[in-house]
Amino acid sequence: MIASAASTGKGPSSVVGGPPHCPVQVDPLAALRTPVEPPWDVYLTGTVFLDIIFTGLDSAPVRGTESWARGMGSSPGGVANMATALARLGLRTSLAAAFGDDHYGEYCWDALEQGEGIDLTPSRTVPGWHSPVTVSMAYEGERTMVSHGHEPPPEEPAPDCPPRARAAVASLEPGRRAPWIAQAAAKGTRIFGDVGWDDTGAWDLAGLADLEHCEAFLPNAEEAMRYTGTTCPREAAHRLTEHVPLAVVTLGADGAYAVDRRTGETAEVPAIAVEALDPTGAGDVFVAGFVTGTLADWPLPDRLAFAGLTAALSVQEFGGSLSAPGWAEIGAWWRRIQSYEEQDPTALRRYAFLGRLVPEESARPWPLRRAVPTIGFRRSA
C-alpha cells in the first residue's frame, strides 16, 4: 500500500473559502481524437440535487439540541458528482437532466455549465418544479444525509434520443429498462454500468436487463457478492463476466479487482492510505477515473490504479462534486509522494504512468478549495 502525502485538516478552512475551480487543461484522449469522432466523450443522465454540506462537527447532532458547524459548502450533487469528476479529468461530458425552476436549479446549472464546462444541451429547466435538495453532515469520517424532493417531471431526465458519445455511464435499476441505454449502445457508445443497493432484496442479475448492453459493470464488493451468491468478491468478479465482458469490483480499503473476459486478464491494485474525511461521491469518482483510463486505452492495472487514486484524493475533501480531483491535484500528489524517502519503490512504479500525463508544477495552492459558503453572492451594480 502506498502512503499518501496528501492530507487536510478538519478545521473550518477544510471547505469554506479559497479560489474558484480553474481547471488545468489535460486531454487524456488527445492522441486518439480524429475529425470524425463523436462530439462527446461521455454522456450521462440522472437527477441533479443541490447538495449543502456541513462540516467541522465534532459528533453527530443530538436530539433536542442545536449544533453549529464550523464549515459549510454547497454544490450540485446527484448525477452531477459523476459529471463533474469526468469533466475535471479532461473528458468532454454531456449531461441530460431536469433542473428546478428556482434559484437552486439556476445555481446548479451555472455551476455545471460555466464552472465545469459540462454540456447541458440535452438538459432542460422544468417550470414550477422544485430542485431536489440534500443536506449532508460530515463527522468522524462518515456522513449523515437528509434529502427532500418533489415528484419528478414526466420522462425525467433522459431525452428520447441520446447524443453520440464514446461512452456513457448508466445506473442500472432492478426490474427496469432505460430505453436510452439500448439506443446509445446501438450507436456504438460503450456503456459502463454501476448499480445501487437493491431495496427489493432480490439481488437477481436477470433483473438488471440493461446489463446486456454494458461493456463494463462496476459494483462494490457487497453488491457483487449478493448478485452472484458468492462469499468472495474476487470470485464474484469472475462470475459477473458470464454476463458482462469486464467486471470491476471495488474492495473498499483493500483497493479494487478486475476481470476482463475478452483477454482473460485479471488485475488487482491496493488502496492508497489516506485520511478519509468524507466518502460522499467517492464511488462516482472511481468510475470516472476508470472510464477515463479505458477510453485512453491504458492497460487494465493502470486504469484500476488511476481510478483508486482519484477516489482516494476525493475522500480527503468534503462533499461530492466539490471533492472530485482534477489534474492539478493529481500532479501535485504524484510530485509529493516521490519526495518521501520512505516510499516503497514498487508502489511508486505502480503509478509511474502518471509521469507522462500530469501537468507541470504551478504555484497554485493544493489541495484546491472549490466549495462556496453560500448559494451565491449578489452581484454588485
N, C-alpha and C positions, 0 to 999 in steps of 0.2 A: 504494500500500500504506500502510495506516495504521500509525503507530508506536504501540506499546502502552506505557503507563506501568506496566504490571503486570509485575513480575519478582520472583523469590525467590532466596534464597541457596542454596548447595549444602551447607551445614553440617548438623550433626545436627538442628537445630531445623526443618529442612525437612519432617520428618514427625512426629517424636515430640512429644507434649505438646499443650497448648492446650485450648480449650474444646470440649465435645462439639457435635455438629451441632444447631443451633437454627434451624429454617427461618424465613425471612421470608415472611409469608403474602401471596402474589400469585397471583391466579387469572386466567390469561390468557384463559380462556374464560367469564368472568363474564357478559359481555354476551350470550352465546349460550345460556346454560343455561335450561332450561324444566322444568316439573314432570314431564313425560313423557319426559325424556331417558334414555339408557342409564345404568345405575348407575356405569359405569366409563368413563373417557376412553380408556384404553389397556389392552389385555390382552397379556400375554407368557407364553411358556412356554419352558423350556430347562433346562439344568443349572446349578446353583449350586455354585461352588467356594469353598473357603476360600483366600483369597489372603494370602500372607505376603510382604511387600516389604522387601528390604534396600536401604538407600541409603547415601550417603556413601562409596561405594567409589571409590578413585582410578583403578582399572583393573579389567579382567576378572580373575577368580580364576585363579591359576596352578597348573597341575598339580603335585601333591605338596606344596603349601603350605597354610597356614591363613590365611584372610583375615578381618579384623574389619570389620564395617560400623559406621559412626558413627550410623546411624539405622535404625529398623525400624517398620513398621506392619502392621496386619492388618485385613482387611475381607472381606465377601462379594464374590465375583468371578463370572466367567462371565456368565450372563444377568442376574445382579444388577447388573452395571455399567449396563446399559440401564435396568433398573427404577429404580435409584437416580437416574439422570440425569433420567428423566421425572418422578419424584416431586418432585425438588428444583426443577423448573421449574413446579410447581403443578398437574400433571395427576394425576387420580385413577387410580392404577395398580393393576392386579390381576395377580398372578403365580402361575402353576401350575408347581410344581417339586417334585421329590423331595428331601427333606433326610435326611442321615445320622442314624442313631440313636446319636449320640455327642456329645461336648462341642462339637466343631466345628460340627455341624449345629445344635445348640441356640444357639450363639453367632450363627451366620448368621441363623437365624430371628428371634431377638430384635433383631438389628441392623436387619433389614429391616422387621419389623412395628412394633417400638416406636421404633426410631431414625429411620426414614424414613417411617413411616405407609403402607407398602405393604400392600395387601390380600392375605393368604395363604390365604383361604378355599379356593381350589381346590388348594392345596398339601397335602402330607402328609409325615409322618415315616415312614420305612421301617425296621421293626425289623431289627436285625442288619446294616444296610448302613452302610459307612464313607463319610464325606464325601470327595469328591474334593478334592485339595489342589494348589495351585500355589505354588511359591516363585519369586519374581521378584527378580533382582539388577539394579539400575539404575546405570548408569555411562556417562559420555560421551554423554549424550543418547539412549542406547539401553537395551535391557534384554535379559537372558537369562532364560529361564524353564525350570523343571523341574516337571512335573506328575505326579501319581500318582492313580489311581482304580481302584476295583473295577468289575466288570461291573454296569451299571445295572439296576435292577429292571425287571420286565416293564412295558411301556406307559409307561415313564418318559419325560417327566414329564407329558405332556398328558392332561387328563381327557377323557372321552368327549364331553362337551358343553361347549364354551367359554361363558363368561358373555357377556351382551350388552354391547358396548362400542362407543364411537365409532370406535376404530381398534385395530389390532393390528400388532405388528412381528413378521415371520416370517423366520427364517433358512432360505433355500431350499437344498435339497441336491440335487445332480445325481442323476437316476435314481430319485428317491424322492418320493412324495407324502405329505404330512402331512394326514390327514383333517380335522383341526380347522380348517385354513385354509379349505377349501370350506364347512364348517359355519358358520364365523364370517362369511364373505362373504355367505352366503345370508341371514343375519340383518341385513345392511346394514352390517356392520363394514367400515371402509376398511382395506385391507391394504397395509402398507408392507414391501417385501421387501428384505432385504440378502443377501449371499452371501459365502462364504469361498473360499479357494483350492481349485481343482479338482484334487485329487490324482490323478485318473484321467488328466488331460492331454487329455481330450476337448474341453472347452470348447464344449459343444453346448447352445445355448439351448433346443432342444427337450427336452433332459433336465431343464430346470427347469420341470417340469409345472405347478407351482403358480403360476408367473408369470402364468398366465391369470386368476387371481383378484386380482392386485395392482393397486392404483391407482398406486403408485409403486415404482420399482426404484432402489436407491442403491448401485451398485458403486463401487470406486475405479477410477482410470484404467486400470491394468494389467488388471484383471478385465474392464472394459468393452471394451477393445480386443481381448482374447483371445476373448471371447464373440462379437464381431461381425466378427472378422477384419480389423480396420482398424488403421491406424498413427497415428491422431489421436483423442484422447479426445473431442473435440467432435463429430467425425464419428460416433464410436461412440454418443454420446448420441442423435443423430438416428436412427441405425439401431435403437436399442433401442426407440424409440417405435413401431416397427412391431409390437411385442409387448406394450407396456405404455403406458398413457396418459401417464405422467410419468416421465422419466428424469433422474436426478441423478447426476452423475459427480464425485467428489472428485478434485482435481488436486494434492493434497499442498501444497507450498509455494506453488503458484500459485492456490490457492483452490478454487472449485467452479463447475461449469457445469450448467445445467438446461434441458430442453426439455419443454414441455407441448404434446402433440399436439392436445388438445381446443381450445386457444385459439390455437395457432401461436406462442405466446410463447417466447422464449429469455431467459436471464439468466445473467450471469457476475459473480461477486464475487471480488475478490482476497483473498488470505490476509492475516491480521494478523501483523505482525512481532513475534515473541516469542522468548524464550529457552526452548527446549524442554528440559525435564529428563527427562520420561518419557512416551512416546506411548501407553502402555497405556490402552485404553478410549476413546481419542480418537474413533475411528470410531463407537462406541456413542453418545457424547455428541453428535456431529454429527447422527446420525439422530434422537436425542431432540429436539434443537433444531429440526430441520426438521419433525418431526411436530407439535410444539407450534405452530409458526407456521402450518402447514397447517390444523390444527383450529381455529385462531383466525381463519382466513380472511384472513391477511395477503397482500399482494402477493408474487409469486414472488421478486423481488430481496430483499425484507425477510426472507423465510424463509431464503434462502441466507446472507445476512449474519449472521442470528442463529445459525444452525447453525455457521457458521465461527467466530463469536465464542466460543460455548460450548466448542467443541473447542479453540480457542486458549487459553482460560483453563485448560482441563483439563490440557494438556501442561506447564503451568508448575508443576504439583504432581506428587508421586509417587503411583503406584497407579492402579487402575481406578476403582471406585466412590468411593474416597477423594477423588479429584480432581474429580469431577463438580461443576460450579459451581451455586450457587443464585442467587436474585435479589439477595442481599446482595452477592455478588461482581460480578454483572453491573452493579448500580447503582454500586458503588464504581469499577469500571472506567470507566463512562461519565462519571462526575463527574471522574475524574482526567485522562482524555485531553483533556477540554475545558479544563483548566487549563494545558496546554502550548502556548505561543505558536507553536511551530514546526509544529504540526499542520496538515496540508493541509485547508483548509476543505471541499473537495469530498469528501474521505474522511469528514470529520465529518458532513456532510449524509447520507452513506450510512447512518449509524447514528442519525439524528435521531429515528427512530420509537421509540427506547428511552425518550425523554423522557417519554412518557405511560405508561410501563409500570413503570419502576424505582421502588423504594420510597424514602421519604425517608432522608436520610443519618442514620446512627446512630453512636454512639460505639464500637461494637464493632470489634475489630481486623479487619484484612483484609490478605491473604487469610486465611480461616479455616483452622485446623488441625483436621482431622477424624480423623486417624489415632490409634490407640492402640498402645502398645508391646507389649501382651500380649493374649492372647485374652480375659482378663477377670480382674479382681482379686476376691479373696474378699470377700464381704460381711461387714462387722463384725457381731458379735452384738448 
